């Protein structure tokens, strides 16, 4: 990785810069519904509650040029905590310097330290560059399984079930 970049845990002060990059990522992936206030609040929640997951950023000087967001899921199948990479994005001008690889390596070490037994992620079917990137790093499609999802009615952030 270029010596001008460093990777470290994200902080609440990084929220505006991460949110700006998230807007770019959502646009790149064609994801609808980006709302900076909502995304910023969710980032602050994740950053303040380490049991939910983790955030890492890549910096060039004081500027965040990439990020990796991960959440933790308790899984009986994986016999414990599972990390899910929710987003990994590097600004186009900072690509080809090993930043995504560095973010992934630091995150995987953090997952192991947190006691995770595995890591998973979702990729857009047409994002061939991302598929190749992850395959080169040992990630593979899970044979005989497909992803199903369903949107639920919104609830307030931080709602507690009893």
Secondary structure, DSSP 8 states (H G I E B T S, - for coil): --TTEEEEE--GGGHHHHHHHHHHHHHHHT-----HHHHHHHHHHHHH-TTTEEEEEEEETTEEEEEEEEEEEEETTTTEEEEEEEEEEE-GGG-SSSHHHHHHHHHHHHHHHTT-SEEEE---TT-HHHHHHHHHTT----TT------------TT----
